[in-house]
Each structure stands twice: as C-alpha cells, then as structure tokens.
Amino acid sequence: NRNKARLKYVLDAMGHDGFLKLVEERLKTPFARVPEEAFAPRPVADRMAHVGVHKQKQDGLNWIGVSLTLGKISCNQMRGLAKV
C-alpha cells in the first residue's frame, strides 16, 4: 500500500545518500558516518534451525521445535508430540 509505506518510495526515488543529506539540512546537524569496513557482516540465518528435538541445559530434558503450516496446533497434536 503506497499510502502506508511512503518512506520506502521516497528512498527508492532519492537514494539513501540523498535522503540523509536532506535530513541533515533540515536538522542543521551532520550525522556521524561510520565506514562500511567497521561493520561485521550479518551471519547467515537458518530459518529452520529450531525444527527437531534439541537437548536442554538440564540433563535428560529436551525441547521440540516444529514448523506449523497454519500456525496452529491442537491439544491432541501437542500431546502426540509429547509422547514421541
């Protein structure tokens, strides 16, 4: 919805540098710049890393991560997982 996400379209039109320059002019204060080399690259995220049976810190206890198709699980389904 272009009416709700207007900033995204402004950034597309002006670019990040142009937008920052305009904001600095309006605030009458320059932003501190950090070189890109100072940032560590974002680690690759595994979206399914939680799926499966995993050990807890307490000995003999585990937790189970599941991926739900519709985001809902019934009590019977949950009890079925607990028995496994």
Secondary structure, DSSP 8 states (H G I E B T S, - for coil): -TTT-HHHHHHHHHHHHHHHHHHHHHHTS------GGGS-------TTTT-EEEE-SSTT-EEEE---SSS---HHHHHHHHH-
